[in-house]
Amino acid sequence: MKSFEDLGFYGIEHLPPAVLDSAIGALGAAGVTDVAIALDLRGGRNLGDPLAAIDHVITTHGARVLYLDARDDVLIRRFSTTRRRHPLAQVAGSLPDAIVADRLVVTPLRERANVVIDTSSLTHSALKNRIAAAFAREHPMRLAVTFVAFGFKYGLPTDLDLLFDVRFLRNPNYVAELALLTGDDPAVASFIASDSSLEPFLDHASDLLAFLLPLYVAEPKSHLTVGVGCTGGRHRSVYVARRLMERFAGDPSLELSFDARDVGNA
């Protein structure tokens, strides 16, 4: 919510679903058009049906829905670090059970989301940048496209829309002088570029993206996450993701960003 407020949005937290529509109406009557609202689901149906409330404001006000996700182990660590009690812990029992129960409640909300962001490995500033790319008023009609380089050994990012697996390329990790470098280093880039499969892959992948991206813009979809994965997320995925992103750098309909999720992992 702080990120939205920094973008100039009027922020409301812990709003019961029963008053969502009336709150938006009151703000609109006061001339407030940029509003970010975090619904409070802790009251159950006693404080309104969140699905019905969200569906209504999507239809009547053109609202967009942001869904923030994270892996279970990350959620457990966050609750443990902050020493905060999960809202469902008293009913579900253990923290892992509470998280499972929570997912059952919010899954239908995710299905309504225009933007899904996996926060598992994001810093506060990186999350703020993702939110800004998707919701900043300065670029309301541009599709925010994030190219995420990652390692399959650390799991898939949960917010992927498209995925390219580049483990077929020669692996710099098996070259002693390259293993500790990244795909941004010239020596690694030269090694990967020497693979005869690279350029045909880039051409075909770019053709696919060139076909799909205008369709997402026309939908309109506000944010798209393109994953490029290799084994460890340090070399091939980083290099290829940057090469793919470069091919669309001049497109005025796109807001491009890059995230090397696992480059710091050993």
Backbone hydrogen bonds in HBPLUS format (Angstrom, degrees):
<---DONOR---> <-ACCEPTOR-->    atom                        ^
c    i                          cat <-CA-CA->   ^        H-A-AA   ^      H-
h    n   atom  resd res      DA  || num        DHA   H-A  angle D-A-AA Bond
n    s   type  num  typ     dist DA aas  dist angle  dist       angle   num
A0005-GLU N   A0001-MET O   2.94 MM   4  6.23 159.1  1.99 150.0 156.0     1
A0006-ASP N   A0002-LYS O   2.90 MM   4  6.13 148.9  2.00 145.3 153.5     2
A0007-LEU N   A0003-SER O   3.21 MM   4  6.48 128.7  2.48 133.9 146.6     3
A0007-LEU N   A0004-PHE O   2.98 MM   3  5.04 134.3  2.19  96.7 110.1     4
A0009-PHE N   A0004-PHE O   3.03 MM   5  5.40 162.6  2.06 145.9 141.0     5
A0008-GLY N   A0005-GLU O   3.00 MM   3  5.06 158.6  2.04 104.0 110.2     6
A0010-TYR N   A0034-ASP O   2.84 MM  24  6.20 166.4  1.86 148.2 150.7     7
A0036-ALA N   A0010-TYR O   2.90 MM  26  6.02 162.8  1.93 143.2 147.2     8
A0012-ILE N   A0036-ALA O   2.93 MM  24  6.39 151.6  2.01 159.2 166.1     9
A0038-ALA N   A0012-ILE O   2.88 MM  26  6.31 161.7  1.92 163.0 169.1    10
A0015-LEU N   A0038-ALA O   3.17 MM  23  6.39 161.6  2.20 150.8 151.9    11
A0040-ASP N   A0015-LEU O   2.87 MM  25  5.24 159.5  1.91 129.3 129.2    12
A0019-VAL N   A0016-PRO O   3.15 MM   3  5.94 158.2  2.20 123.7 128.3    13
A0020-LEU N   A0017-PRO O   3.16 MM   3  5.11 169.3  2.18 108.7 111.6    14
A0018-ALA N   A0047-LEU O   2.83 MM  29  5.50 145.1  1.95 156.8 145.8    15
A0023-ALA N   A0019-VAL O   2.92 MM   4  5.95 151.9  2.00 148.0 155.7    16
A0024-ILE N   A0020-LEU O   3.05 MM   4  6.32 162.7  2.08 155.1 159.0    17
A0025-GLY N   A0021-ASP O   2.92 MM   4  6.14 156.1  1.98 146.9 154.3    18
A0026-ALA N   A0022-SER O   2.91 MM   4  6.08 155.1  1.97 144.9 151.0    19
A0027-LEU N   A0023-ALA O   2.99 MM   4  6.21 161.4  2.03 149.8 154.8    20
A0028-GLY N   A0024-ILE O   2.86 MM   4  6.02 157.7  1.91 147.5 154.3    21
A0029-ALA N   A0025-GLY O   2.95 MM   4  6.14 154.1  2.02 145.1 151.8    22
A0030-ALA N   A0026-ALA O   3.14 MM   4  6.37 133.2  2.37 135.5 147.4    23
A0030-ALA N   A0027-LEU O   3.07 MM   3  5.03 129.9  2.33  93.8 107.7    24
A0032-VAL N   A0027-LEU O   2.83 MM   5  5.09 156.5  1.88 154.7 146.7    25
A0031-GLY N   A0028-GLY O   2.98 MM   3  5.03 159.3  2.03 105.3 110.7    26
A0044-GLY N   A0041-LEU O   3.27 MM   3  5.81 169.7  2.28 117.9 120.2    27
A0047-LEU N   A0044-GLY O   3.42 MM   3  6.25 162.5  2.45 119.2 121.5    28
A0048-GLY N   A0045-ARG O   3.11 MM   3  4.91 164.8  2.13 108.2 107.7    29
A0053-ALA N   A0049-ASP O   2.93 MM   4  6.10 159.3  1.98 154.5 161.2    30
A0054-ILE N   A0050-PRO O   2.87 MM   4  5.99 161.8  1.90 149.4 153.7    31
A0055-ASP N   A0051-LEU O   2.90 MM   4  6.04 167.1  1.92 150.9 155.1    32
A0056-HIS N   A0052-ALA O   2.99 MM   4  6.07 150.9  2.07 141.2 149.0    33
A0057-VAL N   A0053-ALA O   3.13 MM   4  6.43 161.6  2.17 148.4 152.0    34
A0058-ILE N   A0054-ILE O   2.93 MM   4  6.09 147.8  2.03 151.8 161.1    35
A0059-THR N   A0055-ASP O   3.11 MM   4  6.26 157.8  2.16 142.9 148.2    36
A0060-THR N   A0056-HIS O   2.84 MM   4  6.02 166.6  1.86 155.2 159.4    37
A0061-HIS N   A0057-VAL O   2.89 MM   4  5.08 147.5  1.99 122.1 131.8    38
A0063-ALA N   A0057-VAL O   3.27 MM   6  5.79 172.9  2.28 125.8 125.7    39
A0062-GLY N   A0058-ILE O   3.10 MM   4  4.61 130.4  2.36 113.2 119.6    40
A0114-ASN N   A0065-VAL O   2.89 MM  49  5.38 145.5  2.01 134.5 143.9    41
A0115-VAL N   A0065-VAL O   3.21 MM  50  6.53 163.9  2.23 162.6 163.1    42
A0067-TYR N   A0115-VAL O   2.90 MM  48  6.29 161.4  1.93 161.2 167.5    43
A0117-ILE N   A0067-TYR O   3.02 MM  50  6.46 160.3  2.06 161.5 167.4    44
A0069-ASP N   A0117-ILE O   2.89 MM  48  6.09 169.9  1.90 155.3 156.7    45
A0119-THR N   A0069-ASP O   2.81 MM  50  5.95 168.9  1.82 154.0 152.6    46
A0074-VAL N   A0071-ARG O   3.11 MM   3  5.28 123.2  2.45  99.4 113.6    47
A0075-LEU N   A0071-ARG O   2.99 MM   4  6.34 157.7  2.04 154.0 160.6    48
A0076-ILE N   A0072-ASP O   2.92 MM   4  6.18 161.3  1.95 154.6 159.4    49
A0077-ARG N   A0073-ASP O   3.08 MM   4  6.23 157.1  2.14 137.7 143.8    50
A0078-ARG N   A0074-VAL O   2.88 MM   4  6.13 154.6  1.95 149.2 156.4    51
A0079-PHE N   A0075-LEU O   2.95 MM   4  6.21 165.1  1.97 155.6 158.6    52
A0080-SER N   A0076-ILE O   2.96 MM   4  6.12 156.6  2.02 146.3 153.5    53
A0081-THR N   A0077-ARG O   2.81 MM   4  5.95 154.4  1.87 147.2 154.3    54
A0082-THR N   A0078-ARG O   2.96 MM   4  6.08 166.4  1.98 151.2 154.5    55
A0083-ARG N   A0079-PHE O   2.85 MM   4  5.61 121.9  2.19 133.0 147.2    56
A0089-ALA N   A0086-HIS O   2.98 MM   3  5.15 165.9  2.00 115.6 120.1    57
A0091-VAL N   A0088-LEU O   3.17 MM   3  5.50 130.3  2.43 104.4 116.6    58
A0092-ALA N   A0088-LEU O   2.81 MM   4  5.90 176.8  1.81 168.7 169.3    59
A0093-GLY N   A0089-ALA O   2.82 MM   4  5.12 149.9  1.91 131.1 139.1    60
A0098-ALA N   A0094-SER O   2.92 MM   4  6.19 147.6  2.03 145.8 155.7    61
A0099-ILE N   A0095-LEU O   2.97 MM   4  6.25 151.0  2.05 153.6 161.0    62
A0100-VAL N   A0096-PRO O   3.08 MM   4  6.37 156.3  2.14 146.5 152.4    63
A0101-ALA N   A0097-ASP O   2.97 MM   4  6.22 161.4  2.01 147.6 152.6    64
A0102-ASP N   A0098-ALA O   2.85 MM   4  6.00 149.6  1.94 141.8 151.0    65
A0103-ARG N   A0099-ILE O   2.97 MM   4  6.23 154.4  2.04 148.1 153.7    66
A0104-LEU N   A0100-VAL O   3.24 MM   4  6.59 151.1  2.33 145.5 152.5    67
A0105-VAL N   A0101-ALA O   3.29 MM   4  6.63 145.1  2.42 141.4 150.1    68
A0105-VAL N   A0102-ASP O   3.04 MM   3  5.17 123.3  2.37  97.8 112.2    69
A0106-VAL N   A0102-ASP O   3.02 MM   4  6.35 157.4  2.07 154.4 160.5    70
A0107-THR N   A0103-ARG O   2.93 MM   4  5.73 135.7  2.13 149.8 155.9    71
A0109-LEU N   A0106-VAL O   2.88 MM   3  5.12 129.2  2.14 105.8 120.6    72
A0110-ARG N   A0106-VAL O   3.08 MM   4  6.50 146.8  2.19 152.1 162.2    73
A0110-ARG N   A0107-THR O   3.07 MM   3  5.11 120.2  2.44  98.2 112.9    74
A0111-GLU N   A0107-THR O   3.22 MM   4  6.58 149.8  2.32 150.2 157.9    75
A0112-ARG N   A0109-LEU O   3.08 MM   3  5.29 146.4  2.20 102.7 112.6    76
A0113-ALA N   A0110-ARG O   3.02 MM   3  5.09 159.9  2.06 107.6 114.1    77
A0122-LEU N   A0119-THR O   3.18 MM   3  5.03 161.7  2.22 104.4 110.0    78
A0127-LEU N   A0123-THR O   2.96 MM   4  6.19 159.5  2.00 153.0 158.0    79
A0128-LYS N   A0124-HIS O   2.97 MM   4  6.18 157.0  2.02 146.2 153.1    80
A0129-ASN N   A0125-SER O   2.96 MM   4  6.20 150.4  2.05 142.9 150.5    81
A0130-ARG N   A0126-ALA O   3.02 MM   4  6.31 151.9  2.10 144.6 151.9    82
A0131-ILE N   A0127-LEU O   2.95 MM   4  6.24 163.8  1.98 155.6 159.3    83
A0132-ALA N   A0128-LYS O   2.87 MM   4  6.05 159.7  1.91 147.8 154.0    84
A0133-ALA N   A0129-ASN O   2.88 MM   4  6.03 156.4  1.94 145.4 151.7    85
A0134-ALA N   A0130-ARG O   3.11 MM   4  6.34 144.7  2.24 142.8 151.6    86
A0135-PHE N   A0131-ILE O   2.87 MM   4  5.94 146.5  1.98 152.4 161.5    87
A0136-ALA N   A0132-ALA O   2.87 MM   4  4.85 148.8  1.97 137.5 137.8    88
A0139-HIS N   A0136-ALA O   3.36 MM   3  6.03 157.1  2.42 114.1 118.9    89
A0142-ARG N   A0139-HIS O   3.36 MM   3  5.53 164.9  2.38 109.0 113.5    90
A0143-LEU N   A0253-SER O   2.84 MM 110  6.26 157.7  1.89 161.3 155.3    91
A0255-GLU N   A0143-LEU O   2.79 MM 112  5.85 159.0  1.83 141.0 139.9    92
A0144-ALA N   A0222-SER O   3.03 MM  78  6.10 168.7  2.04 142.1 140.7    93
A0224-LEU N   A0144-ALA O   2.77 MM  80  6.19 156.2  1.83 162.8 167.2    94
A0145-VAL N   A0255-GLU O   2.83 MM 110  5.95 151.7  1.91 137.9 147.1    95
A0257-SER N   A0145-VAL O   2.97 MM 112  6.33 141.8  2.11 158.0 157.4    96
A0146-THR N   A0224-LEU O   2.90 MM  78  6.35 159.5  1.94 161.9 168.2    97
A0226-VAL N   A0146-THR O   2.82 MM  80  6.09 163.3  1.85 157.4 163.3    98
A0147-PHE N   A0257-SER O   2.95 MM 110  6.34 165.0  1.97 153.9 152.8    99
A0259-ASP N   A0147-PHE O   2.93 MM 112  6.24 152.4  2.01 162.2 158.8   100
A0148-VAL N   A0226-VAL O   2.83 MM  78  6.07 160.5  1.86 148.7 155.4   101
A0228-VAL N   A0148-VAL O   2.86 MM  80  6.11 160.0  1.90 158.6 157.5   102
A0149-ALA N   A0259-ASP O   2.85 MM 110  6.22 153.6  1.91 151.9 160.9   103
A0261-ARG N   A0149-ALA O   2.91 MM 112  6.02 126.8  2.20 157.4 168.7   104
A0150-PHE N   A0228-VAL O   3.11 MM  78  6.40 156.2  2.16 148.2 151.4   105
A0230-CYS N   A0150-PHE O   3.13 MM  80  6.62 155.1  2.19 157.4 162.6   106
A0154-TYR N   A0151-GLY O   3.02 MM   3  5.58 158.9  2.06 115.6 122.0   107
A0152-PHE N   A0230-CYS O   2.78 MM  78  6.08 163.6  1.81 166.3 169.2   108
A0155-GLY N   A0152-PHE O   3.03 MM   3  5.09 166.4  2.04 109.8 113.1   109
A0153-LYS N   A0231-THR O   3.16 MM  78  5.86 171.4  2.17 157.0 158.1   110
A0161-ASP N   A0225-THR O   2.89 MM  64  5.28 167.0  1.91 146.8 148.0   111
A0162-LEU N   A0225-THR O   3.21 MM  63  6.59 156.5  2.26 155.8 158.1   112
A0227-GLY N   A0162-LEU O   2.79 MM  65  6.03 174.9  1.79 153.8 151.9   113
A0164-PHE N   A0227-GLY O   2.80 MM  63  6.10 152.2  1.87 148.0 157.1   114
A0229-GLY N   A0164-PHE O   2.87 MM  65  6.31 161.7  1.90 164.9 170.7   115
A0166-VAL N   A0229-GLY O   2.89 MM  63  6.00 165.4  1.91 163.4 168.4   116
A0169-LEU N   A0166-VAL O   3.25 MM   3  5.93 168.7  2.27 117.6 120.8   117
A0174-TYR N   A0171-ASN O   3.39 MM   3  6.24 170.4  2.40 121.2 122.8   118
A0175-VAL N   A0172-PRO O   2.98 MM   3  5.38 166.3  2.00 118.4 120.8   119
A0178-LEU N   A0175-VAL O   2.84 MM   3  5.38 155.5  1.90 121.5 129.9   120
A0179-ALA N   A0175-VAL O   3.01 MM   4  5.93 135.8  2.21 158.5 169.9   121
A0181-LEU N   A0178-LEU O   2.99 MM   3  5.31 155.0  2.05 113.9 122.0   122
A0185-ASP N   A0182-THR O   3.02 MM   3  5.63 166.7  2.04 118.9 123.2   123
A0183-GLY N   A0234-ARG O   2.81 MM  51  6.16 143.3  1.94 155.8 146.3   124
A0188-VAL N   A0185-ASP O   3.09 MM   3  5.42 118.7  2.48 107.7 121.7   125
A0189-ALA N   A0185-ASP O   2.91 MM   4  6.15 164.5  1.93 159.0 164.3   126
A0190-SER N   A0186-PRO O   2.86 MM   4  6.01 157.8  1.91 148.8 154.0   127
A0191-PHE N   A0187-ALA O   3.11 MM   4  6.29 152.8  2.18 139.0 146.2   128
A0192-ILE N   A0188-VAL O   2.96 MM   4  6.25 165.6  1.98 158.8 161.2   129
A0193-ALA N   A0189-ALA O   2.86 MM   4  5.95 161.1  1.90 149.6 155.8   130
A0194-SER N   A0190-SER O   3.14 MM   4  6.22 130.8  2.40 137.6 147.8   131
A0194-SER N   A0191-PHE O   3.32 MM   3  5.39 139.8  2.50  95.5 106.1   132
A0195-ASP N   A0192-ILE O   3.04 MM   3  5.61 165.0  2.06 117.0 121.9   133
A0198-LEU N   A0195-ASP O   3.06 MM   3  5.67 161.9  2.09 120.0 125.2   134
A0201-PHE N   A0197-SER O   3.17 MM   4  6.22 155.7  2.23 146.1 153.4   135
A0202-LEU N   A0198-LEU O   2.88 MM   4  6.19 163.4  1.91 160.4 165.3   136
A0203-ASP N   A0199-GLU O   2.93 MM   4  6.13 157.8  1.98 152.6 158.4   137
A0204-HIS N   A0200-PRO O   3.00 MM   4  6.22 166.4  2.01 151.7 154.5   138
A0205-ALA N   A0201-PHE O   2.80 MM   4  5.95 171.7  1.81 162.9 165.6   139
A0206-SER N   A0202-LEU O   2.88 MM   4  5.81 154.5  1.94 140.5 148.1   140
A0207-ASP N   A0203-ASP O   2.93 MM   4  6.12 150.8  2.02 142.7 151.0   141
A0208-LEU N   A0204-HIS O   3.00 MM   4  6.30 156.6  2.05 147.7 153.5   142
A0209-LEU N   A0205-ALA O   2.97 MM   4  6.25 164.5  1.99 149.8 153.7   143
A0210-ALA N   A0206-SER O   2.75 MM   4  5.87 156.4  1.80 148.6 156.1   144
A0211-PHE N   A0207-ASP O   3.04 MM   4  6.24 138.2  2.22 139.7 149.8   145
A0211-PHE N   A0208-LEU O   3.16 MM   3  5.20 129.0  2.43  95.1 108.3   146
A0212-LEU N   A0208-LEU O   2.96 MM   4  6.22 158.4  2.00 150.6 156.7   147
A0213-LEU N   A0209-LEU O   2.83 MM   4  5.66 173.1  1.83 155.6 158.0   148
A0215-LEU N   A0212-LEU O   2.91 MM   3  5.25 123.4  2.24 107.6 123.2   149
A0216-TYR N   A0212-LEU O   3.02 MM   4  6.40 149.9  2.12 154.1 163.6   150
A0217-VAL N   A0213-LEU O   2.93 MM   4  6.21 155.6  1.99 153.9 161.2   151
A0218-ALA N   A0214-PRO O   2.96 MM   4  6.12 152.5  2.04 140.1 147.1   152
A0219-GLU N   A0215-LEU O   3.10 MM   4  6.19 124.3  2.42 134.3 147.8   153
A0219-GLU N   A0216-TYR O   3.23 MM   3  5.09 139.1  2.41  92.8 104.2   154
A0221-LYS N   A0216-TYR O   2.77 MM   5  5.29 152.7  1.84 159.4 163.6   155
A0239-TYR N   A0235-HIS O   3.03 MM   4  6.26 170.1  2.04 160.4 163.1   156
A0240-VAL N   A0236-ARG O   2.90 MM   4  5.97 173.4  1.91 158.1 160.4   157
A0241-ALA N   A0237-SER O   2.91 MM   4  5.81 160.3  1.95 142.7 149.1   158
A0242-ARG N   A0238-VAL O   3.18 MM   4  6.28 158.4  2.23 143.7 149.1   159
A0243-ARG N   A0239-TYR O   3.02 MM   4  6.27 154.4  2.09 145.6 153.3   160
A0244-LEU N   A0240-VAL O   2.85 MM   4  6.10 159.2  1.90 155.9 161.0   161
A0245-MET N   A0241-ALA O   2.97 MM   4  6.12 160.5  2.01 144.9 150.6   162
A0246-GLU N   A0242-ARG O   2.94 MM   4  6.11 152.3  2.02 146.8 153.9   163
A0247-ARG N   A0244-LEU O   3.14 MM   3  5.42 133.2  2.37 102.0 113.7   164
A0248-PHE N   A0245-MET O   3.06 MM   3  5.55 157.5  2.11 112.9 119.8   165
A0249-ALA N   A0246-GLU O   3.26 MM   3  5.03 170.3  2.27 104.8 106.7   166
A0251-ASP N   A0248-PHE O   3.21 MM   3  5.57 170.6  2.22 117.3 119.3   167
A0254-LEU N   A0251-ASP O   3.21 MM   3  5.73 169.2  2.22 119.7 122.0   168
A0265-ASN N   A0262-ASP O   3.04 MM   3  5.40 163.3  2.07 113.7 119.2   169
